[in-house]
Amino acid sequence: MSPRNPQHVRLFIPGPVEVREEILDAQAGWMIGHRSSEFAALYGRMQPKLQQTFFTQHPVYLYTSSGTGVWESASRCAVRDEARVLHLVCGAFSERWAEVSQFNGKQADVIAVEWGQAVKPEQLADALRGQAYDAVACVMNETSTGVRNPIEGYAEVLRDYPDTLFLVDAVSIYAGAKVDVDNWGIDVCLTSTQKAFALPPGMAFAAVSPAVLERARQVPHRGYYFDMLEIDRHHQKNNTPATPPVSLMYAADRQLDDMLAEGLEARFARHERMATMTRTWARGAGFAPFSEEGYHSPTVSTLTNTRGIDIAALNAFLRGRGMAISNGYGKLKGKTMRIAHMGDTQPEHLEVLFAAMDEFLAKEG
Ligand SMILES: *Cc1c(COP(=O)(O)O)cnc(C)c1O
């Protein structure tokens, strides 16, 4: 019945990640109109589960876009044209969000550290002493470098700046580690479906505080598709301004149930265990974590190619075994490799991967 290709390649790449068959199947429900009561019921029953997984009482909006759309939405709505936004940059994704702010005409300042390093709370504190900002934007888990930034430290610093909104990209860590949105005073926290959520690509979510909507009212040109005030107006009615990806919502609804059934704490612990396993394997095989000590990501490991192996050849070998990892991102290509251990990946899957990688390395000499 299913046209699914039997040549399954299990993805250990950091997006899109491996999606379970149950989730693929959940998408196959009959279509419903998005102005129907069935749709409002679907939207409405996802809300408390989204709030629980985001650790927030704020509404969680649904975006028919990948994560980049929420960057654009947050940059446009949370920053007034005459004000400034501060971006904390430590890799490819945090760098790109700063560009999104600039492309939308916002005045963006940047604190940039070398790739592989985390941005420290003291650096943020220093910058805020010299300049007022409408918002600080950061990436909690920098997927290019495998760095988990100390955002609870940023939260501490930002307590002294109530007019500065705190925008956090949690795309590759949501539901893989605790992102304590309300306790950390996060005003926008976003994720998209194809990373730690372990769904097919095409949809994103953002927990948004009332302070952001207040700010948005002071921004005359917020665009159309990603205007948070318009999204909120429809959210009140368990609806979206334009046509949402209903099939993906079926999958998300199912995945939220499964995540809560596993238990969030158990899920976080599983991710920590897989990250430790990966670093232990790497050190044993003669590789080193690229990320700064003390700031290793629980969901993706970027490993320095200390042995100078041919990563493309490794991946070709793995593909023959039905698996794929990722080469380094952008300027790190060839210099690092990335192994994602997020979503529904289990320790046993990693054991199979590491056995195959050991086999390749033994053959290489
Ligand atoms: C993948 C990713 C994004 C968004 O990319 P999309 O392709 O737009 O979903 C944003 N931030 C991080 C940290 C990511 O890993």
The ligand as an SDF file (V2000), in Angstrom:
LIG
                    3D

 15 15  0  0  0  0  0  0  0  0999 V2000
   18.2680   24.4890   10.8320 C   0  0  0  0  0  0  0  0  0  0  0  0
   18.3400   25.6570   11.7490 C   0  0  0  0  0  0  0  0  0  0  0  0
   17.5990   26.8250   11.5400 C   0  0  0  0  0  0  0  0  0  0  0  0
   16.5840   27.0830   10.5000 C   0  0  0  0  0  0  0  0  0  0  0  0
   16.7680   26.5960    9.3040 O   0  0  0  0  0  0  0  0  0  0  0  0
   15.4700   26.2920    8.4120 P   0  0  0  0  0  0  0  0  0  0  0  0
   16.0680   25.5910    7.2610 O   0  0  0  0  0  0  0  0  0  0  0  0
   14.8730   27.6020    8.0790 O   0  0  0  0  0  0  0  0  0  0  0  0
   14.5560   25.4680    9.2700 O   0  0  0  0  0  0  0  0  0  0  0  0
   17.6990   27.8440   12.4490 C   0  0  0  0  0  0  0  0  0  0  0  0
   18.4730   27.7380   13.4990 N   0  0  0  0  0  0  0  0  0  0  0  0
   19.1910   26.6430   13.7570 C   0  0  0  0  0  0  0  0  0  0  0  0
   20.0080   26.6090   14.9940 C   0  0  0  0  0  0  0  0  0  0  0  0
   19.1450   25.5630   12.9000 C   0  0  0  0  0  0  0  0  0  0  0  0
   19.8400   24.4530   13.1770 O   0  0  0  0  0  0  0  0  0  0  0  0
  1  2  1  0
  2  3  1  0
  2 14  2  0
  3  4  1  0
  3 10  2  0
  4  5  1  0
  5  6  1  0
  6  7  2  0
  6  8  1  0
  6  9  1  0
 10 11  1  0
 11 12  2  0
 12 13  1  0
 12 14  1  0
 14 15  1  0
M  END
$$$$
